Amino acid sequence: MNKQLQHWISATVLIVGTQSAFAIPFEYTDVVDFTSGGTTDGEYLSSLGLDDTLTYGHNLLDEGFSPATDTIFNATLTLTIQDDLNWRGNEDWAPEFIDIELTHFLDNLIANTEVDTGDFSVDLGVGHIATLQVSGAMSFTIRADAGDFYLQGSSLKISGSATPQNTVPEPSSLALLGVGLAATGLRLQRKRR
């Protein structure tokens, strides 16, 4: 077989192979709404009493995430917090501090961090993403270190790429490849004569 033909066939196989193994970007968000249980304020957390922790989970499998085909690049946890109101109807003057613990790890994701009314976001680290990649779910424990507040919601947003499992080339691509191979074969036969 001619060296030029071998190179051409190798290049064609490489091009066709890489076209069928492309990745599709994805983004999934799992939301937990703590105000849906009949209370408009959410889950009350206080460092002064028995309500100092709340454990809950995010399951991205319900959102369409597939550990077998999807690869996570980034993950962000966002908490929606409402400071409680004092007897005058204003926000408390005292700051609120929280811990965010992950069930799968001995370390805190956030330790003794001040929060206020609004959204509070934190990016998950590589080890946390690896755990999420395997199971598709993760549990969190929110602890009130100081002060009191309402946890109204939590969302876990991941982004990455998905690799399609059974990609089938289009018939026109196969036809074009066949015409190219046939033309190359005819050209080689002409050269030999």
LOGU-369559 format. One record per atom (N, C-alpha, C): x, y, z; atom name. Coordinates in steps of 0.05 Angstrom, whole numbers, plus 5000, padded with zeros to 4 digits. Example, Ala and Ser with C-alpha at 12.3 -4.5 7.8 and 13.67 -1.06 7.14 Angstrom:
2
{vexfi {5264, 4886, 5156}, 'N'} {vexfi {5246, 4910, 5156}, 'CA'} {vexfi {5264, 4934, 5156}, 'C'} {vexfi {5257, 4955, 5142}, 'N'} {vexfi {5273, 4979, 5143}, 'CA'} {vexfi {5258, 5001, 5157}, 'C'} 
END
This chain:
193
{vexfi {5017, 4976, 5000}, 'N'} {vexfi {5000, 5000, 5000}, 'CA'} {vexfi {5018, 5025, 5000}, 'C'} {vexfi {5010, 5044, 4985}, 'N'} {vexfi {5025, 5069, 4982}, 'CA'} {vexfi {5025, 5084, 5009}, 'C'} {vexfi {5048, 5097, 5016}, 'N'} {vexfi {5050, 5113, 5041}, 'CA'} {vexfi {5030, 5135, 5041}, 'C'} {vexfi {5026, 5148, 5018}, 'N'} {vexfi {5007, 5171, 5017}, 'CA'} {vexfi {4979, 5161, 5023}, 'C'} {vexfi {4971, 5138, 5013}, 'N'} {vexfi {4945, 5127, 5018}, 'CA'} {vexfi {4942, 5120, 5048}, 'C'} {vexfi {4963, 5109, 5060}, 'N'} {vexfi {4962, 5102, 5088}, 'CA'} {vexfi {4958, 5127, 5105}, 'C'} {vexfi {4972, 5149, 5099}, 'N'} {vexfi {4969, 5174, 5113}, 'CA'} {vexfi {4941, 5185, 5110}, 'C'} {vexfi {4931, 5184, 5085}, 'N'} {vexfi {4904, 5195, 5080}, 'CA'} {vexfi {4883, 5179, 5095}, 'C'} {vexfi {4885, 5153, 5095}, 'N'} {vexfi {4865, 5136, 5110}, 'CA'} {vexfi {4867, 5141, 5140}, 'C'} {vexfi {4891, 5144, 5150}, 'N'} {vexfi {4895, 5150, 5179}, 'CA'} {vexfi {4882, 5176, 5186}, 'C'} {vexfi {4887, 5196, 5169}, 'N'} {vexfi {4875, 5223, 5175}, 'CA'} {vexfi {4845, 5222, 5174}, 'C'} {vexfi {4834, 5207, 5154}, 'N'} {vexfi {4805, 5205, 5152}, 'CA'} {vexfi {4793, 5192, 5176}, 'C'} {vexfi {4805, 5170, 5185}, 'N'} {vexfi {4795, 5156, 5209}, 'CA'} {vexfi {4797, 5174, 5233}, 'C'} {vexfi {4818, 5189, 5236}, 'N'} {vexfi {4821, 5207, 5258}, 'CA'} {vexfi {4800, 5229, 5258}, 'C'} {vexfi {4795, 5241, 5235}, 'N'} {vexfi {4775, 5262, 5232}, 'CA'} {vexfi {4747, 5251, 5238}, 'C'} {vexfi {4740, 5228, 5227}, 'N'} {vexfi {4713, 5217, 5231}, 'CA'} {vexfi {4710, 5208, 5260}, 'C'} {vexfi {4731, 5197, 5272}, 'N'} {vexfi {4730, 5189, 5300}, 'CA'} {vexfi {4726, 5212, 5319}, 'C'} {vexfi {4740, 5235, 5314}, 'N'} {vexfi {4737, 5258, 5332}, 'CA'} {vexfi {4710, 5272, 5328}, 'C'} {vexfi {4699, 5270, 5304}, 'N'} {vexfi {4672, 5283, 5300}, 'CA'} {vexfi {4651, 5268, 5315}, 'C'} {vexfi {4653, 5242, 5319}, 'N'} {vexfi {4633, 5227, 5333}, 'CA'} {vexfi {4636, 5228, 5363}, 'C'} {vexfi {4659, 5237, 5373}, 'N'} {vexfi {4664, 5238, 5402}, 'CA'} {vexfi {4665, 5267, 5412}, 'C'} {vexfi {4645, 5283, 5405}, 'N'} {vexfi {4645, 5310, 5414}, 'CA'} {vexfi {4630, 5312, 5441}, 'C'} {vexfi {4636, 5333, 5456}, 'N'} {vexfi {4623, 5338, 5482}, 'CA'} {vexfi {4603, 5361, 5479}, 'C'} {vexfi {4581, 5358, 5494}, 'N'} {vexfi {4560, 5379, 5494}, 'CA'} {vexfi {4560, 5392, 5522}, 'C'} {vexfi {4563, 5419, 5523}, 'N'} {vexfi {4562, 5432, 5549}, 'CA'} {vexfi {4535, 5430, 5562}, 'C'} {vexfi {4535, 5428, 5588}, 'N'} {vexfi {4509, 5426, 5603}, 'CA'} {vexfi {4511, 5444, 5628}, 'C'} {vexfi {4487, 5449, 5639}, 'N'} {vexfi {4485, 5463, 5664}, 'CA'} {vexfi {4459, 5453, 5678}, 'C'} {vexfi {4462, 5443, 5702}, 'N'} {vexfi {4439, 5434, 5717}, 'CA'} {vexfi {4438, 5449, 5744}, 'C'} {vexfi {4414, 5455, 5753}, 'N'} {vexfi {4410, 5468, 5779}, 'CA'} {vexfi {4389, 5454, 5794}, 'C'} {vexfi {4396, 5445, 5818}, 'N'} {vexfi {4376, 5433, 5837}, 'CA'} {vexfi {4369, 5454, 5858}, 'C'} {vexfi {4344, 5459, 5862}, 'N'} {vexfi {4335, 5480, 5881}, 'CA'} {vexfi {4319, 5467, 5903}, 'C'} {vexfi {4325, 5475, 5928}, 'N'} {vexfi {4309, 5467, 5952}, 'CA'} {vexfi {4297, 5493, 5962}, 'C'} {vexfi {4270, 5493, 5964}, 'N'} {vexfi {4255, 5517, 5973}, 'CA'} {vexfi {4245, 5511, 6001}, 'C'} {vexfi {4256, 5525, 6021}, 'N'} {vexfi {4248, 5521, 6049}, 'CA'} {vexfi {4223, 5537, 6056}, 'C'} {vexfi {4212, 5553, 6037}, 'N'} {vexfi {4188, 5568, 6043}, 'CA'} {vexfi {4163, 5553, 6034}, 'C'} {vexfi {4166, 5531, 6021}, 'N'} {vexfi {4143, 5516, 6010}, 'CA'} {vexfi {4128, 5500, 6031}, 'C'} {vexfi {4139, 5497, 6055}, 'N'} {vexfi {4126, 5481, 6076}, 'CA'} {vexfi {4105, 5496, 6092}, 'C'} {vexfi {4094, 5517, 6081}, 'N'} {vexfi {4073, 5532, 6094}, 'CA'} {vexfi {4082, 5557, 6108}, 'C'} {vexfi {4108, 5560, 6112}, 'N'} {vexfi {4118, 5585, 6124}, 'CA'} {vexfi {4130, 5602, 6102}, 'C'} {vexfi {4125, 5628, 6103}, 'N'} {vexfi {4136, 5646, 6083}, 'CA'} {vexfi {4165, 5654, 6089}, 'C'} {vexfi {4173, 5650, 6114}, 'N'} {vexfi {4200, 5659, 6122}, 'CA'} {vexfi {4221, 5639, 6116}, 'C'} {vexfi {4215, 5613, 6117}, 'N'} {vexfi {4235, 5592, 6112}, 'CA'} {vexfi {4242, 5578, 6138}, 'C'} {vexfi {4265, 5564, 6138}, 'N'} {vexfi {4274, 5550, 6162}, 'CA'} {vexfi {4289, 5569, 6181}, 'C'} {vexfi {4280, 5570, 6206}, 'N'} {vexfi {4293, 5588, 6225}, 'CA'} {vexfi {4317, 5574, 6238}, 'C'} {vexfi {4340, 5588, 6238}, 'N'} {vexfi {4364, 5578, 6250}, 'CA'} {vexfi {4374, 5598, 6270}, 'C'} {vexfi {4380, 5589, 6294}, 'N'} {vexfi {4390, 5607, 6315}, 'CA'} {vexfi {4413, 5594, 6330}, 'C'} {vexfi {4433, 5610, 6337}, 'N'} {vexfi {4456, 5600, 6352}, 'CA'} {vexfi {4449, 5597, 6382}, 'C'} {vexfi {4426, 5607, 6390}, 'N'} {vexfi {4418, 5608, 6418}, 'CA'} {vexfi {4401, 5584, 6428}, 'C'} {vexfi {4392, 5568, 6409}, 'N'} {vexfi {4373, 5547, 6418}, 'CA'} {vexfi {4378, 5521, 6404}, 'C'} {vexfi {4356, 5505, 6403}, 'N'} {vexfi {4358, 5478, 6391}, 'CA'} {vexfi {4357, 5479, 6361}, 'C'} {vexfi {4350, 5501, 6349}, 'N'} {vexfi {4347, 5503, 6320}, 'CA'} {vexfi {4372, 5513, 6307}, 'C'} {vexfi {4395, 5504, 6317}, 'N'} {vexfi {4420, 5515, 6306}, 'CA'} {vexfi {4431, 5502, 6281}, 'C'} {vexfi {4420, 5478, 6274}, 'N'} {vexfi {4430, 5465, 6249}, 'CA'} {vexfi {4406, 5456, 6232}, 'C'} {vexfi {4412, 5453, 6207}, 'N'} {vexfi {4392, 5443, 6187}, 'CA'} {vexfi {4408, 5426, 6167}, 'C'} {vexfi {4400, 5401, 6164}, 'N'} {vexfi {4413, 5383, 6144}, 'CA'} {vexfi {4394, 5377, 6122}, 'C'} {vexfi {4403, 5380, 6098}, 'N'} {vexfi {4386, 5375, 6074}, 'CA'} {vexfi {4404, 5366, 6051}, 'C'} {vexfi {4392, 5358, 6029}, 'N'} {vexfi {4408, 5348, 6007}, 'CA'} {vexfi {4400, 5359, 5980}, 'C'} {vexfi {4418, 5358, 5961}, 'N'} {vexfi {4413, 5365, 5933}, 'CA'} {vexfi {4418, 5340, 5917}, 'C'} {vexfi {4399, 5333, 5900}, 'N'} {vexfi {4402, 5309, 5883}, 'CA'} {vexfi {4400, 5318, 5854}, 'C'} {vexfi {4423, 5318, 5840}, 'N'} {vexfi {4424, 5327, 5812}, 'CA'} {vexfi {4415, 5306, 5793}, 'C'} {vexfi {4412, 5281, 5802}, 'N'} {vexfi {4403, 5259, 5785}, 'CA'} {vexfi {4374, 5265, 5776}, 'C'} {vexfi {4358, 5278, 5794}, 'N'} {vexfi {4331, 5285, 5787}, 'CA'} {vexfi {4329, 5307, 5766}, 'C'} {vexfi {4351, 5322, 5763}, 'N'} {vexfi {4352, 5344, 5743}, 'CA'} {vexfi {4362, 5335, 5716}, 'C'} {vexfi {4371, 5310, 5714}, 'N'} {vexfi {4380, 5299, 5688}, 'CA'} {vexfi {4410, 5293, 5687}, 'C'} {vexfi {4424, 5298, 5709}, 'N'} {vexfi {4453, 5293, 5710}, 'CA'} {vexfi {4458, 5263, 5710}, 'C'} {vexfi {4477, 5254, 5694}, 'N'} {vexfi {4484, 5226, 5691}, 'CA'} {vexfi {4514, 5223, 5697}, 'C'} {vexfi {4522, 5210, 5719}, 'N'} {vexfi {4551, 5207, 5725}, 'CA'} {vexfi {4566, 5192, 5704}, 'C'} {vexfi {4553, 5174, 5689}, 'N'} {vexfi {4566, 5158, 5669}, 'CA'} {vexfi {4575, 5174, 5645}, 'C'} {vexfi {4559, 5194, 5637}, 'N'} {vexfi {4565, 5209, 5612}, 'CA'} {vexfi {4572, 5239, 5617}, 'C'} {vexfi {4566, 5249, 5640}, 'N'} {vexfi {4570, 5278, 5646}, 'CA'} {vexfi {4595, 5282, 5663}, 'C'} {vexfi {4610, 5303, 5657}, 'N'} {vexfi {4634, 5310, 5672}, 'CA'} {vexfi {4630, 5338, 5683}, 'C'} {vexfi {4632, 5341, 5710}, 'N'} {vexfi {4628, 5366, 5723}, 'CA'} {vexfi {4654, 5382, 5723}, 'C'} {vexfi {4653, 5407, 5715}, 'N'} {vexfi {4676, 5425, 5717}, 'CA'} {vexfi {4673, 5445, 5740}, 'C'} {vexfi {4649, 5455, 5745}, 'N'} {vexfi {4644, 5475, 5766}, 'CA'} {vexfi {4619, 5468, 5781}, 'C'} {vexfi {4619, 5475, 5807}, 'N'} {vexfi {4595, 5471, 5823}, 'CA'} {vexfi {4594, 5494, 5843}, 'C'} {vexfi {4570, 5507, 5845}, 'N'} {vexfi {4566, 5529, 5863}, 'CA'} {vexfi {4541, 5525, 5880}, 'C'} {vexfi {4544, 5528, 5906}, 'N'} {vexfi {4522, 5527, 5925}, 'CA'} {vexfi {4514, 5556, 5931}, 'C'} {vexfi {4488, 5562, 5928}, 'N'} {vexfi {4478, 5588, 5934}, 'CA'} {vexfi {4455, 5586, 5955}, 'C'} {vexfi {4458, 5601, 5977}, 'N'} {vexfi {4438, 5601, 5998}, 'CA'} {vexfi {4423, 5628, 5997}, 'C'} {vexfi {4397, 5627, 6000}, 'N'} {vexfi {4381, 5651, 6002}, 'CA'} {vexfi {4374, 5655, 6032}, 'C'} {vexfi {4383, 5677, 6043}, 'N'} {vexfi {4381, 5681, 6072}, 'CA'} {vexfi {4364, 5706, 6077}, 'C'} {vexfi {4348, 5706, 6098}, 'N'} {vexfi {4332, 5729, 6106}, 'CA'} {vexfi {4338, 5734, 6136}, 'C'} {vexfi {4349, 5757, 6142}, 'N'} {vexfi {4354, 5764, 6170}, 'CA'} {vexfi {4327, 5767, 6183}, 'C'} {vexfi {4325, 5758, 6208}, 'N'} {vexfi {4300, 5761, 6222}, 'CA'} {vexfi {4296, 5790, 6230}, 'C'} {vexfi {4272, 5798, 6236}, 'N'} {vexfi {4266, 5826, 6243}, 'CA'} {vexfi {4264, 5829, 6273}, 'C'} {vexfi {4272, 5852, 6283}, 'N'} {vexfi {4270, 5858, 6312}, 'CA'} {vexfi {4241, 5868, 6318}, 'C'} {vexfi {4236, 5876, 6342}, 'N'} {vexfi {4209, 5884, 6351}, 'CA'} {vexfi {4199, 5909, 6336}, 'C'} {vexfi {4217, 5925, 6324}, 'N'} {vexfi {4209, 5948, 6309}, 'CA'} {vexfi {4204, 5942, 6280}, 'C'} {vexfi {4209, 5918, 6271}, 'N'} {vexfi {4205, 5911, 6243}, 'CA'} {vexfi {4230, 5915, 6226}, 'C'} {vexfi {4253, 5921, 6238}, 'N'} {vexfi {4278, 5925, 6224}, 'CA'} {vexfi {4295, 5900, 6227}, 'C'} {vexfi {4315, 5898, 6209}, 'N'} {vexfi {4334, 5875, 6212}, 'CA'} {vexfi {4350, 5879, 6237}, 'C'} {vexfi {4357, 5856, 6250}, 'N'} {vexfi {4374, 5858, 6274}, 'CA'} {vexfi {4400, 5872, 6267}, 'C'} {vexfi {4411, 5885, 6287}, 'N'} {vexfi {4436, 5899, 6284}, 'CA'} {vexfi {4460, 5880, 6287}, 'C'} {vexfi {4455, 5857, 6301}, 'N'} {vexfi {4477, 5838, 6305}, 'CA'} {vexfi {4482, 5822, 6280}, 'C'} {vexfi {4507, 5818, 6273}, 'N'} {vexfi {4513, 5802, 6249}, 'CA'} {vexfi {4508, 5772, 6254}, 'C'} {vexfi {4502, 5758, 6232}, 'N'} {vexfi {4497, 5729, 6232}, 'CA'} {vexfi {4522, 5715, 6220}, 'C'} {vexfi {4530, 5693, 6233}, 'N'} {vexfi {4552, 5677, 6223}, 'CA'} {vexfi {4543, 5649, 6220}, 'C'} {vexfi {4552, 5636, 6198}, 'N'} {vexfi {4544, 5608, 6192}, 'CA'} {vexfi {4568, 5591, 6186}, 'C'} {vexfi {4563, 5564, 6189}, 'N'} {vexfi {4581, 5543, 6180}, 'CA'} {vexfi {4565, 5528, 6159}, 'C'} {vexfi {4578, 5519, 6138}, 'N'} {vexfi {4566, 5501, 6119}, 'CA'} {vexfi {4584, 5476, 6119}, 'C'} {vexfi {4572, 5454, 6127}, 'N'} {vexfi {4587, 5429, 6129}, 'CA'} {vexfi {4577, 5409, 6107}, 'C'} {vexfi {4595, 5393, 6097}, 'N'} {vexfi {4588, 5373, 6078}, 'CA'} {vexfi {4588, 5346, 6092}, 'C'} {vexfi {4567, 5330, 6087}, 'N'} {vexfi {4564, 5305, 6101}, 'CA'} {vexfi {4587, 5286, 6094}, 'C'} {vexfi {4597, 5286, 6069}, 'N'} {vexfi {4617, 5267, 6060}, 'CA'} {vexfi {4646, 5274, 6070}, 'C'} {vexfi {4649, 5298, 6081}, 'N'} {vexfi {4676, 5307, 6088}, 'CA'} {vexfi {4677, 5315, 6117}, 'C'} {vexfi {4701, 5315, 6129}, 'N'} {vexfi {4705, 5323, 6156}, 'CA'} {vexfi {4710, 5353, 6158}, 'C'} {vexfi {4716, 5366, 6136}, 'N'} {vexfi {4721, 5395, 6136}, 'CA'} {vexfi {4695, 5411, 6130}, 'C'} {vexfi {4696, 5436, 6138}, 'N'} {vexfi {4674, 5454, 6132}, 'CA'} {vexfi {4679, 5467, 6105}, 'C'} {vexfi {4657, 5470, 6090}, 'N'} {vexfi {4659, 5485, 6065}, 'CA'} {vexfi {4663, 5515, 6071}, 'C'} {vexfi {4648, 5524, 6091}, 'N'} {vexfi {4650, 5552, 6101}, 'CA'} {vexfi {4650, 5550, 6131}, 'C'} {vexfi {4668, 5564, 6144}, 'N'} {vexfi {4669, 5564, 6173}, 'CA'} {vexfi {4667, 5593, 6184}, 'C'} {vexfi {4648, 5597, 6202}, 'N'} {vexfi {4645, 5622, 6216}, 'CA'} {vexfi {4646, 5646, 6198}, 'C'} {vexfi {4628, 5646, 6178}, 'N'} {vexfi {4628, 5667, 6158}, 'CA'} {vexfi {4603, 5685, 6162}, 'C'} {vexfi {4607, 5711, 6160}, 'N'} {vexfi {4584, 5729, 6164}, 'CA'} {vexfi {4567, 5730, 6139}, 'C'} {vexfi {4540, 5729, 6144}, 'N'} {vexfi {4521, 5731, 6122}, 'CA'} {vexfi {4500, 5752, 6129}, 'C'} {vexfi {4487, 5761, 6108}, 'N'} {vexfi {4465, 5781, 6112}, 'CA'} {vexfi {4443, 5773, 6093}, 'C'} {vexfi {4421, 5789, 6094}, 'N'} {vexfi {4398, 5783, 6077}, 'CA'} {vexfi {4407, 5783, 6047}, 'C'} {vexfi {4398, 5763, 6033}, 'N'} {vexfi {4404, 5761, 6004}, 'CA'} {vexfi {4416, 5734, 5998}, 'C'} {vexfi {4429, 5732, 5975}, 'N'} {vexfi {4441, 5707, 5965}, 'CA'} {vexfi {4470, 5706, 5974}, 'C'} {vexfi {4479, 5683, 5983}, 'N'} {vexfi {4506, 5678, 5991}, 'CA'} {vexfi {4516, 5653, 5976}, 'C'} {vexfi {4537, 5657, 5960}, 'N'} {vexfi {4547, 5635, 5942}, 'CA'} {vexfi {4575, 5626, 5950}, 'C'} {vexfi {4580, 5600, 5946}, 'N'} {vexfi {4607, 5589, 5951}, 'CA'} {vexfi {4612, 5568, 5929}, 'C'} {vexfi {4636, 5568, 5918}, 'N'} {vexfi {4644, 5548, 5898}, 'CA'} {vexfi {4654, 5523, 5913}, 'C'} {vexfi {4646, 5500, 5903}, 'N'} {vexfi {4656, 5475, 5915}, 'CA'} {vexfi {4684, 5469, 5904}, 'C'} {vexfi {4701, 5456, 5921}, 'N'} {vexfi {4728, 5450, 5913}, 'CA'} {vexfi {4729, 5424, 5896}, 'C'} {vexfi {4753, 5417, 5888}, 'N'} {vexfi {4757, 5394, 5870}, 'CA'} {vexfi {4748, 5368, 5884}, 'C'} {vexfi {4755, 5365, 5909}, 'N'} {vexfi {4747, 5340, 5924}, 'CA'} {vexfi {4717, 5338, 5926}, 'C'} {vexfi {4703, 5360, 5931}, 'N'} {vexfi {4674, 5360, 5933}, 'CA'} {vexfi {4661, 5354, 5905}, 'C'} {vexfi {4673, 5365, 5884}, 'N'} {vexfi {4663, 5360, 5857}, 'CA'} {vexfi {4667, 5330, 5850}, 'C'} {vexfi {4689, 5319, 5859}, 'N'} {vexfi {4694, 5290, 5853}, 'CA'} {vexfi {4673, 5273, 5866}, 'C'} {vexfi {4666, 5279, 5891}, 'N'} {vexfi {4645, 5264, 5905}, 'CA'} {vexfi {4618, 5268, 5891}, 'C'} {vexfi {4612, 5292, 5883}, 'N'} {vexfi {4587, 5298, 5868}, 'CA'} {vexfi {4587, 5284, 5841}, 'C'} {vexfi {4610, 5282, 5828}, 'N'} {vexfi {4612, 5268, 5802}, 'CA'} {vexfi {4605, 5239, 5805}, 'C'} {vexfi {4613, 5226, 5827}, 'N'} {vexfi {4608, 5197, 5830}, 'CA'} {vexfi {4578, 5192, 5837}, 'C'} {vexfi {4567, 5207, 5856}, 'N'} {vexfi {4541, 5201, 5866}, 'CA'} {vexfi {4518, 5217, 5854}, 'C'} {vexfi {4524, 5241, 5845}, 'N'} {vexfi {4503, 5258, 5834}, 'CA'} {vexfi {4487, 5272, 5856}, 'C'} {vexfi {4494, 5268, 5881}, 'N'} {vexfi {4479, 5280, 5903}, 'CA'} {vexfi {4498, 5287, 5926}, 'C'} {vexfi {4490, 5306, 5942}, 'N'} {vexfi {4507, 5315, 5964}, 'CA'} {vexfi {4489, 5327, 5986}, 'C'} {vexfi {4496, 5321, 6011}, 'N'} {vexfi {4482, 5332, 6034}, 'CA'} {vexfi {4498, 5354, 6047}, 'C'} {vexfi {4484, 5374, 6057}, 'N'} {vexfi {4496, 5397, 6070}, 'CA'} {vexfi {4483, 5401, 6097}, 'C'} {vexfi {4499, 5411, 6116}, 'N'} {vexfi {4489, 5419, 6142}, 'CA'} {vexfi {4495, 5449, 6146}, 'C'} {vexfi {4475, 5465, 6151}, 'N'} {vexfi {4478, 5493, 6156}, 'CA'} {vexfi {4476, 5497, 6186}, 'C'} {vexfi {4495, 5511, 6197}, 'N'} {vexfi {4496, 5516, 6226}, 'CA'} {vexfi {4497, 5546, 6231}, 'C'} {vexfi {4481, 5555, 6250}, 'N'} {vexfi {4482, 5583, 6258}, 'CA'} {vexfi {4503, 5585, 6280}, 'C'} {vexfi {4526, 5599, 6274}, 'N'} {vexfi {4547, 5602, 6293}, 'CA'} {vexfi {4540, 5625, 6312}, 'C'} {vexfi {4529, 5647, 6302}, 'N'} {vexfi {4522, 5670, 6318}, 'CA'} {vexfi {4498, 5683, 6305}, 'C'} {vexfi {4480, 5693, 6321}, 'N'} {vexfi {4456, 5707, 6311}, 'CA'} {vexfi {4435, 5687, 6303}, 'C'} {vexfi {4414, 5697, 6289}, 'N'} {vexfi {4393, 5681, 6279}, 'CA'} {vexfi {4383, 5692, 6253}, 'C'} {vexfi {4373, 5674, 6236}, 'N'} {vexfi {4365, 5681, 6209}, 'CA'} {vexfi {4346, 5660, 6198}, 'C'} {vexfi {4334, 5665, 6176}, 'N'} {vexfi {4318, 5646, 6162}, 'CA'} {vexfi {4332, 5637, 6136}, 'C'} {vexfi {4333, 5611, 6132}, 'N'} {vexfi {4344, 5600, 6108}, 'CA'} {vexfi {4320, 5595, 6089}, 'C'} {vexfi {4318, 5611, 6068}, 'N'} {vexfi {4294, 5609, 6051}, 'CA'} {vexfi {4298, 5590, 6027}, 'C'} {vexfi {4322, 5587, 6019}, 'N'} {vexfi {4326, 5569, 5996}, 'CA'} {vexfi {4356, 5562, 5992}, 'C'} {vexfi {4360, 5542, 5976}, 'N'} {vexfi {4387, 5533, 5970}, 'CA'} {vexfi {4387, 5522, 5942}, 'C'} {vexfi {4407, 5529, 5926}, 'N'} {vexfi {4409, 5518, 5899}, 'CA'} {vexfi {4438, 5508, 5895}, 'C'} {vexfi {4440, 5486, 5882}, 'N'} {vexfi {4466, 5475, 5874}, 'CA'} {vexfi {4467, 5474, 5844}, 'C'} {vexfi {4485, 5490, 5832}, 'N'} {vexfi {4487, 5493, 5803}, 'CA'} {vexfi {4513, 5480, 5794}, 'C'} {vexfi {4512, 5462, 5775}, 'N'} {vexfi {4536, 5450, 5764}, 'CA'} {vexfi {4537, 5456, 5734}, 'C'} {vexfi {4562, 5456, 5724}, 'N'} {vexfi {4565, 5459, 5695}, 'CA'} {vexfi {4588, 5441, 5686}, 'C'} {vexfi {4587, 5433, 5662}, 'N'} {vexfi {4608, 5414, 5652}, 'CA'} {vexfi {4602, 5407, 5623}, 'C'} {vexfi {4609, 5382, 5616}, 'N'} {vexfi {4604, 5373, 5589}, 'CA'} {vexfi {4594, 5344, 5590}, 'C'} {vexfi {4577, 5338, 5571}, 'N'} {vexfi {4565, 5311, 5568}, 'CA'} {vexfi {4576, 5299, 5542}, 'C'} {vexfi {4583, 5274, 5544}, 'N'} {vexfi {4592, 5259, 5520}, 'CA'} {vexfi {4569, 5240, 5512}, 'C'} {vexfi {4558, 5244, 5488}, 'N'} {vexfi {4537, 5226, 5479}, 'CA'} {vexfi {4547, 5197, 5477}, 'C'} {vexfi {4531, 5178, 5484}, 'N'} {vexfi {4539, 5150, 5485}, 'CA'} {vexfi {4541, 5138, 5457}, 'C'} {vexfi {4519, 5137, 5443}, 'N'} {vexfi {4518, 5124, 5417}, 'CA'} {vexfi {4514, 5144, 5395}, 'C'} {vexfi {4535, 5157, 5387}, 'N'} {vexfi {4533, 5176, 5365}, 'CA'} {vexfi {4535, 5161, 5339}, 'C'} {vexfi {4516, 5165, 5322}, 'N'} {vexfi {4515, 5152, 5296}, 'CA'} {vexfi {4520, 5173, 5275}, 'C'} {vexfi {4540, 5169, 5258}, 'N'} {vexfi {4546, 5189, 5237}, 'CA'} {vexfi {4522, 5192, 5218}, 'C'} {vexfi {4519, 5216, 5208}, 'N'} {vexfi {4497, 5220, 5189}, 'CA'} {vexfi {4503, 5206, 5163}, 'C'} {vexfi {4482, 5197, 5148}, 'N'} {vexfi {4487, 5183, 5123}, 'CA'} {vexfi {4503, 5200, 5102}, 'C'} {vexfi {4498, 5226, 5102}, 'N'} {vexfi {4513, 5243, 5083}, 'CA'} {vexfi {4543, 5244, 5089}, 'C'} {vexfi {4550, 5243, 5115}, 'N'} {vexfi {4578, 5242, 5122}, 'CA'} {vexfi {4591, 5216, 5113}, 'C'} {vexfi {4577, 5194, 5116}, 'N'} {vexfi {4587, 5168, 5107}, 'CA'} {vexfi {4590, 5167, 5077}, 'C'} {vexfi {4570, 5179, 5063}, 'N'} {vexfi {4571, 5179, 5034}, 'CA'} {vexfi {4595, 5196, 5024}, 'C'} {vexfi {4599, 5219, 5037}, 'N'} {vexfi {4622, 5236, 5030}, 'CA'} {vexfi {4648, 5221, 5035}, 'C'} {vexfi {4650, 5207, 5057}, 'N'} {vexfi {4674, 5191, 5062}, 'CA'} {vexfi {4678, 5169, 5041}, 'C'} {vexfi {4656, 5156, 5033}, 'N'} {vexfi {4658, 5135, 5013}, 'CA'} {vexfi {4667, 5146, 4986}, 'C'} {vexfi {4656, 5169, 4978}, 'N'} {vexfi {4664, 5181, 4953}, 'CA'} {vexfi {4694, 5189, 4954}, 'C'} {vexfi {4703, 5200, 4976}, 'N'} {vexfi {4731, 5207, 4979}, 'CA'} {vexfi {4749, 5183, 4977}, 'C'} {vexfi {4742, 5161, 4990}, 'N'} {vexfi {4758, 5137, 4989}, 'CA'} {vexfi {4758, 5125, 4961}, 'C'} {vexfi {4735, 5125, 4947}, 'N'} {vexfi {4733, 5115, 4920}, 'CA'} {vexfi {4751, 5132, 4901}, 'C'} {vexfi {4750, 5158, 4904}, 'N'} {vexfi {4765, 5176, 4887}, 'CA'} {vexfi {4795, 5171, 4891}, 'C'} {vexfi {4803, 5167, 4916}, 'N'} {vexfi {4831, 5162, 4923}, 'CA'} {vexfi {4840, 5135, 4911}, 'C'} {vexfi {4823, 5116, 4913}, 'N'} {vexfi {4829, 5089, 4901}, 'CA'} {vexfi {4832, 5091, 4871}, 'C'} {vexfi {4815, 5105, 4857}, 'N'} {vexfi {4817, 5108, 4828}, 'CA'} {vexfi {4842, 5123, 4821}, 'C'} {vexfi {4849, 5143, 4836}, 'N'} {vexfi {4873, 5158, 4830}, 'CA'} {vexfi {4898, 5141, 4833}, 'C'} {vexfi {4899, 5124, 4853}, 'N'} {vexfi {4921, 5106, 4857}, 'CA'} {vexfi {4923, 5086, 4835}, 'C'} {vexfi {4900, 5076, 4825}, 'N'} {vexfi {4901, 5057, 4803}, 'CA'} {vexfi {4911, 5070, 4778}, 'C'} {vexfi {4905, 5095, 4773}, 'N'} {vexfi {4914, 5109, 4749}, 'CA'} {vexfi {4945, 5112, 4750}, 'C'} {vexfi {4955, 5119, 4775}, 'N'} {vexfi {4983, 5123, 4778}, 'CA'} {vexfi {4999, 5097, 4772}, 'C'} {vexfi {4987, 5074, 4780}, 'N'} {vexfi {5001, 5049, 4776}, 'CA'} {vexfi {5002, 5041, 4747}, 'C'} {vexfi {4984, 5050, 4731}, 'N'} {vexfi {4983, 5042, 4702}, 'CA'} {vexfi {5002, 5059, 4688}, 'C'} 
END
